[in-house]
Amino acid sequence: LPEGNYIGNMDDLVHHSKHVIFQSFEKYRSNQLGISFNGGKDSMVLLHLLKLSVEDYNASDQPQLVSLAEITAFYLLAENSFDEVTEFTKQVCVKYGINLFIVSGQSMKQSLQTIKDKHPNIKALYMGVRNSDPHGGIYTSLMKHY
């Protein structure tokens, strides 16, 4: 990723993000992809980038089309989640035409195991992580699946 002034490099960041998403489209079928989505700013940006990437990828005469409707959104519902946020998350998924699977009251590790058990077809999961998040700097753009 470009370093320095992120506002000045916004086009580069969007281009890089879409490139990574395109790589996942070339490696996996739509129904093998999932997105961690909680209705927050970061995951909203990621979902919108995913939607734009699907549109651009399908318009670029690719041999295999990608369907946003076949990608599953996973919402890790904490015990202290606000009902309004949960409702917003559901509404956004309906608006974007994406399936929503809610995992309730588990740790991140347990939630990922539940996703793996209940959706064995999922091979890759998009997760929005900032470099400034705790442990955020250790992630690469396209990590191996678990």
C-alpha positions as CSV (number, residue, x, y, z in Angstrom):
1,L,0.0,0.0,0.0
2,P,1.1,3.6,-0.6
3,E,2.6,5.2,2.5
4,G,2.2,8.8,3.7
5,N,-0.8,11.0,3.1
6,Y,-3.7,8.6,2.8
7,I,-6.2,11.4,1.7
8,G,-3.9,12.3,-1.2
9,N,-3.6,8.6,-2.1
10,M,-7.3,7.7,-1.9
11,D,-7.5,6.7,-5.6
12,D,-4.5,4.5,-5.1
13,L,-6.0,2.9,-2.0
14,V,-9.3,2.2,-3.8
15,H,-7.5,0.8,-6.8
16,H,-5.4,-1.5,-4.6
17,S,-8.4,-2.6,-2.6
18,K,-10.3,-3.5,-5.8
19,H,-7.3,-5.3,-7.2
20,V,-7.2,-7.5,-4.1
21,I,-10.9,-8.2,-4.4
22,F,-10.5,-9.0,-8.1
23,Q,-7.8,-11.6,-7.1
24,S,-10.3,-13.3,-4.8
25,F,-12.8,-13.4,-7.6
26,E,-10.3,-15.2,-9.8
27,K,-9.4,-17.7,-7.1
28,Y,-12.9,-18.4,-5.6
29,R,-16.5,-18.8,-6.8
30,S,-19.1,-16.3,-5.4
31,N,-20.6,-18.8,-3.0
32,Q,-17.1,-19.5,-1.5
33,L,-16.8,-15.9,-0.4
34,G,-18.0,-14.2,2.7
35,I,-17.7,-10.7,4.3
36,S,-17.6,-9.8,8.0
37,F,-20.2,-7.1,8.3
38,N,-21.4,-5.4,11.4
39,G,-22.9,-2.2,10.0
40,G,-20.0,0.0,11.2
41,K,-18.1,2.5,9.1
42,D,-15.3,0.2,8.2
43,S,-17.4,-2.7,7.2
44,M,-19.8,-0.4,5.3
45,V,-16.9,0.9,3.2
46,L,-15.7,-2.7,2.6
47,L,-19.2,-3.8,1.5
48,H,-19.5,-0.9,-0.9
49,L,-16.0,-1.6,-2.3
50,L,-17.1,-5.2,-2.8
51,K,-20.3,-4.1,-4.6
52,L,-18.3,-1.8,-6.9
53,S,-15.7,-4.5,-7.5
54,V,-18.4,-7.0,-8.5
55,E,-19.9,-4.5,-10.9
56,D,-16.5,-3.6,-12.5
57,Y,-15.3,-7.2,-12.6
58,N,-18.5,-8.4,-14.4
59,A,-18.4,-5.5,-16.8
60,S,-14.8,-6.3,-17.8
61,D,-15.7,-9.5,-19.8
62,Q,-14.5,-12.1,-17.4
63,P,-15.0,-15.8,-18.0
64,Q,-16.8,-16.3,-14.7
65,L,-19.3,-13.7,-13.4
66,V,-19.5,-12.9,-9.7
67,S,-22.8,-12.6,-7.9
68,L,-23.1,-10.4,-4.9
69,A,-26.3,-12.4,-4.0
70,E,-24.1,-15.5,-3.6
71,I,-21.7,-13.9,-1.1
72,T,-22.7,-14.3,2.5
73,A,-22.3,-11.5,5.1
74,F,-21.5,-12.7,8.6
75,Y,-22.5,-10.5,11.6
76,L,-20.8,-11.4,14.8
77,L,-23.5,-10.3,17.3
78,A,-22.1,-9.4,20.7
79,E,-24.2,-9.6,23.8
80,N,-24.1,-5.9,24.3
81,S,-25.0,-5.0,20.7
82,F,-27.6,-2.3,20.1
83,D,-30.8,-3.5,18.5
84,E,-30.7,-0.5,16.2
85,V,-27.3,-1.5,14.8
86,T,-28.5,-5.0,14.3
87,E,-31.6,-3.8,12.5
88,F,-29.5,-1.4,10.3
89,T,-27.1,-4.3,9.5
90,K,-30.1,-6.4,8.3
91,Q,-31.5,-3.5,6.2
92,V,-28.2,-2.8,4.5
93,C,-27.9,-6.5,3.6
94,V,-31.4,-6.5,2.1
95,K,-30.6,-3.3,0.2
96,Y,-27.3,-4.7,-1.2
97,G,-29.0,-8.1,-2.0
98,I,-26.6,-10.1,0.2
99,N,-27.4,-13.0,2.5
100,L,-26.9,-12.4,6.2
101,F,-25.8,-15.1,8.7
102,I,-25.8,-13.9,12.4
103,V,-23.4,-15.6,14.9
104,S,-24.4,-14.7,18.5
105,G,-22.4,-14.2,21.7
106,Q,-19.2,-16.0,20.8
107,S,-15.5,-15.0,20.7
108,M,-14.0,-14.2,17.3
109,K,-12.3,-17.5,17.2
110,Q,-15.5,-19.4,18.1
111,S,-17.4,-17.3,15.6
112,L,-15.0,-18.2,12.8
113,Q,-15.3,-21.9,13.7
114,T,-19.1,-21.6,13.7
115,I,-18.9,-20.0,10.2
116,K,-16.6,-22.8,9.0
117,D,-18.9,-25.5,10.5
118,K,-22.2,-24.0,9.2
119,H,-20.9,-22.8,5.9
120,P,-18.2,-25.2,4.8
121,N,-18.3,-23.8,1.3
122,I,-16.8,-20.5,2.5
123,K,-13.1,-20.4,1.6
124,A,-12.3,-16.7,1.9
125,L,-13.7,-14.0,4.2
126,Y,-13.3,-10.3,3.6
127,M,-12.5,-8.4,6.8
128,G,-11.9,-4.7,7.1
129,V,-8.9,-4.1,9.3
130,R,-7.1,-0.8,9.7
131,N,-3.3,-0.7,10.0
132,S,-3.9,1.2,13.2
133,D,-6.2,-1.5,14.8
134,P,-4.6,-3.6,17.5
135,H,-2.6,-6.2,15.5
136,G,-3.8,-4.6,12.3
137,G,-0.4,-4.2,10.9
138,I,0.3,-7.9,10.9
139,Y,-2.3,-8.7,8.2
140,T,-1.5,-8.8,4.5
141,S,-3.9,-8.0,1.7
142,L,-4.7,-11.6,0.8
143,M,-4.0,-14.1,3.6
144,K,-4.3,-17.9,3.4
145,H,-7.6,-19.4,4.6
146,Y,-7.7,-21.2,7.9
